[in-house]
């Protein structure tokens, strides 16, 4: 039976509703399977507490004049938590101007400093246009600066997606510190939305990635196939 023309779609409103719920749960299960569980994130954090990383890498996310969204806010606050706890000595924010005319890495660095992280411990790189490149370029820039131990610090979904790439294509010793959302909820009452001069991170020559690259080239970038291995040498 063809699923899309089968009885689930032609036997009345009740089955339409059942099908919608089925598809919703299927999508939820799929997304959950692509992300670390809450228990796993806690385990990674406990392991990270025994380390003292020279730098953590935080991938960027698009920014608009309306301000940072909840994902960027979570990533920046998570990096601050790790810095405040002494798990990370420095932070490297990464991201070019990919889908908006603002360098993501620089925007996040501005927020980090506004939140009180000392400027001398905040770094950024602005070449990366895909999550794999966030990690690859930040790692090599960190090494060039002189940092030795490096960890990835981002949300559980992205952490899981990049884990294999990190250890196979970059460095098997890279740490993984996915966001523990229960920890962020504890500090949420103290979270603020600081003002930043976002024009400092404006790219006057901005062209959206979707206008510069075909779907297949972007897909290759997502898979880490477009990295410039000479960057930050």
N, C-alpha and C positions, 0 to 999 in steps of 0.2 A: 504494500500500500504506500502511495506517495503521502508522506506525513503532512504536507501543506494542503493537500486536497482530500485528505481522508476524513473519516467520520467525525473526528474531533472538531473540524471546522464547518461541518454542514448539518449538525443535528440540533441546532438551537442555541439560545443565549446561555443556558447553563453550561453547556460544553465549551462554548467560547470562553466563559469565565474560568472554567477549570483549566483550559489550555493556557490562558494568560498567566494563571498562577504557576502552572508547571514550568512555563518558559522563564518566569521571574525567578523561581527557585533554582532552575538550571543555571541561569546566569549568575545568581548569587553563589552557588556552589563552585562554579568555574572561577570566579574572581577570588573566592576564599582559598581555593586550591593553589592560586598563584601568589599567595601572600603568606608570610610567616604568621603562625598563631600567636595569641597573647602569651601563652606559656613559653613558646620559643623565643619571643622577644625578651622576656624576662631572663631567660637563660643566657642569651647573648650579653645582656647588660651585666649580669653577675660576673661573667667571664671578663668583660671589659674593665670592671672595677679592679681587677688584679693587674691591669696593665697601666701604662702611662704613655700614651701615644704622643709622638712629637707633633702630629697634625691629624686632623680629621677632615675628610673631603665631604662637602655638602653640595649635591647637585641642585641646579637652579630650576626655576619655573617662571613662565612669562609674567611680566608686570605691566600694569596700566596705570594711568593717572589717578584712578579711583583708589589706589593703594594696594598693599599686599593682600593676597587671598589667604584662606585658612591653611592651605597646604604650605605655602611659603612661610607663613607665621609659625606653623608647627615645626618645620625644619630648622628655622633660625632659633627658635626657643629651645629645641632639642640640643642644638649645638652649644647654646649658652649653658644649658644644664650640664652637659659633659665637660665644658670648660670650668664651670664653677666647682664641680666635683673633683677636679684635678685629673680626670680621665684623659682629657686632651689639653696639651700645652698651647696649641695653636689651631686655627681654623682656616681652611681653604674653601671659599665659595666658588662655584664654577658655573659658567653659562654665558653664551654669547647673546646677541639680540636676534632671537630666532623667529618668534611670532609677534613680537612687539618691538618698537625701536629703543628698547632699554637693555643694556647689558645685565643679564640676570645675576651673574656673579658679583658685579659691582653694586647692584641694588641691595642684595642680601648683606654685603659687607657694610653698607651704609646703615642698614637696620641694626646689624650686630653692634656696631660702635654706638649707635643711639641708645641701645639697651644697656650699655655699660661695659661691654667687652673692650679691654684696652686695645687701642688701635694698633699697637706694635705686635699684637698677637692675631691680627685679622689680615688675611690675604685673599686674593681672588684671581681667577683666570677667566679670559673671555673669548677663547677659541672654540670651546665645545658647543656643538649644536645637537648632540644626542646624548643620552644617559651614559652610553659606553664611553663616549669621548669625555664626558665630565670626569669620569674616573681615570681614564688613560692620561689625559692632559694634566689633571691636577696631581696625579702621582708623579709624573716626570718633572713638573714644575717644582713640586715639593722636594724632590731629590736634588734638583739643581740648586735650590736655596740652601740645602744642607740638612733637611729633615731625613731621618732614617725610618722610624716606625710610622706607618700610615694606616688609617682605618676609614671605612666608608660609614657615614652617619646620615641615614635618610629614613623614609617611611618603610614599613614592613614589605609592602608590595615591591617597591623598587629595590630594596635590599635583596630580596629573593631573586629578582630578575637579574641582578648584576653579580650575584655571588660567584657563579661559575666563571663568568667572564673575568672577574677580578683575579681569581686564583689561577686560571689557566692562561689568560692573555696578558696579565699585568704582573702580579707578584703573588705567589701562593701564601705569603706571610701577611697579606693585607687583612686587617681586622674588619669585622662587620658589626655595626651597632645600630640595629633598627630601632625606630621610635617605640618607646613603651608608653602607650597612650594613657594608661592609668597614672603614670608618673606625671605626665603633662596636665592631667585633670587636677592633680593635687596643687600644682602651682598656677593653675588657670586664674584664680582670683587676683593674682598679682600681675598678670599679663597686661601690658599696655600696647597701644598702637602709636608709636612715636612718629613725629614728623621728620621727614628727611628731604633733602634737596635732590629729588630724583633726576633733575636736569643734568646733574653731574655725570649721570650714567647714560645719557642720551646718545644714540648713534645717528648722526645726521645723514649718513649714507645708507640707512636701513632699507633693505629689501626683504620681504618675508621669505622664509625658506621654501614655502610652497610655490613661490614664483621663480625661485632660482634652481630648484631641483625637481626632477621627475619623481613620481611615486616610488619607482624601483630604486632610484639612487637614495631616496630618503630611507627606504626599507633597509638597504645595505648599510646605511649609516647607523640605523637602529641596532643592527647586528654587529656593529663595530668594524665594518669593512672599509670605511672611508677615513680612518685615522691617519693623520700626518705624522709619521714616525720621526720626522725631523723636528717636530715642534718641541721647544724647550730643551733642545740638546745643548 
